Amino acid sequence: MRIKIIAIICIAGLVLILSCSKSDSTCTKEVAAERLSSVDQTRLTNDVATIDAYLTNQNIVAEKMTNGMRYIVTSLGTGEMPCLESRITFKYKGNLFSNPSGTPFDQSTTGVTYTLSGLILGWQLVLPLMPAGSKLTLYIPSGYAYGSSVSANGKIPANSILIFEMELVAVY
């Protein structure tokens, strides 16, 4: 009887260990296609044209992703690269595209920690490409930000293009 109990405990422990290692190895790097296609494509096209025109007029050279995201890496880190499931610590300053050098609508100079999949779509598209320690500027079309919704804090109007200066501090 004792041997059966010990065997059951050992098997249960082995199953638990194997199930943990399988879930720990999940690392999604790309946003699901249906999430991207749910964005208003006409507005996305217009936002990207607006961003591209601004970058051209300002002589700013940005990386161009096929999905419409534009970003500039000002300092490439050397740390771990996040998955959508990763918790990340980051510092940021967010401005409305309509007032890029104005008062930020939100910022954190000390750093905050969230799971990447819980953040706006624009961050989910770019941050899996960046190692921890990277500093970058994101130009986010409205559909990859808050879309047709007004942000929870009321400082971001519906359909706003956003600019974020950020630092990816750590990946967990």
N, C-alpha and C positions, 0 to 999 in steps of 0.2 A: 504494500500500500504506500509506504513511504517513497519507494522508488518511483511509483506512478506520479505522485504529487511533485516530486523533484523534476521528473521528465516533463510534466505539464508546465511547470514554472519555467523551465529552460526553453521549451518550445515557444511559450508565450513571449518570453524575453527576446528570443531570436526574431520572431515575427515583428515585434515592436521596433527592434533595431533596424531590420530591413525596411520596414515601412517608413521610418524616419529618414533613412538615407535616400530612399527614392524621392520623397517630397523635398528634401534638401537640395537635390540635384536639379530641380526645376529652375530653369533660367530662361524666361521669355525676353527676347530682345526687340521684337517687333510688335507694334500695335496691330490688333486684328483688323483685317481688311474691311469688315462690316462697320467698324467704328469710323474708319476713314471715309467710307462711302456715305455714312449718315450725315456728314457735314454738307451744308448747302454748297453745292459745287459752283454755282454761279457767283455767289458771294466770295467763295474761296478764290476763284479766278480773278475777280476784281481786287480783292485784298492783296493777292500776290503781285498784281500789276502795280498797285499803289506802292507797295513795299519796294519793288524793283526800281520804280521810277525815283523814289526817295534815295535809295542807295546809289543809283547812278548820279543823281544831281549832287549828292554829297561826296562823291568820289570814294565811296565805301565799298570795299571788296568783301563780299560775304560768300560763305559756302552755300550752295543751292541744292536742296534736296528735291527729288522729283515730286514729293508730296506737297511742295509749296513752302516748306519751312526754310528760313534763311537764318544763318548764324555766323558769328565771328568768334574764333578761338583766340583769346588774347594771351593765354598762357596754358599750355598743355601739361596736365598733371602726369603722374607716374603711378598712381594707385590703382586699385581695383575698379573695374567698369561695372556699373550697376545693371541689374535685370529689372524688369517691371515689378517683380516681387520684392526687390531689395528695399530696405529702409535706407534713406540717405539723409545726411545732414548737409545743409546748404545755407549760404548767405545770399541775399538778393536785394535788388531795388527794381521796382516795377513802375514804368511810366506809360501813359497813354501815348500812342503813336501821334495823335493830334497835338501833343505838347511834350515832345521828347526831352526837353531840358527843363521842364517845369517841376513842380513839386511832385514827388513820387506818390502814387496812390497807396503804396504799401512797401515796406522794406524790413529787413532784418540784418543788422550788422553783427549780431552775435551768433547767428545760426539757429536753424530750426530743423527738426527731424520728422520726416513723414515717409510712408511707403510710396514709392514712385508711382505705382498704379493708381493712387488716390489723388494725384496732382493733375493739372490741366494737360490736355492732350499734346500740346506743343512741347511740353517738357518731356513727356513720355516718348516722343519721336526722336528727340536729340540726345537726351542724357545717357541712354544706353551706349552711345558712341564715344562717351567721354570718360577718361580715367579720373578717379578722385584726385583732387588738387587742381583740376582745370578751372580756368576762369573764362567766361564767354558772355557774349551778348546775343540774345535771341530776339528775332523779329517774328512775332506770332500772329498769323491771320486770325480774325475774330472767331471763326469756326473751331479753331484749335485752342481757343481760350475759353470764353464764356458764351460765345455764340449770341443768340438773340435774347439771352437773359441778362438782366442787370445783376451785377455781382452782389454777393451777400452784404458787403459793407456799403453798397450804394455808390461807391466812388468810381465804378467802371460802367459806363453806359452800355446798352445793348449794342452788339455788332462792332465792338471796339477792337482795333488792332493794338497789340501790346508790345512793348519793348522791355525786356528784362536783362539787367546786368547781373550776373550771378557767379558764384564760386561753389563748385561741388566739393565740399569739405571732406566728407567721408562716406563710405559705402559699407553697409552691414549685411 
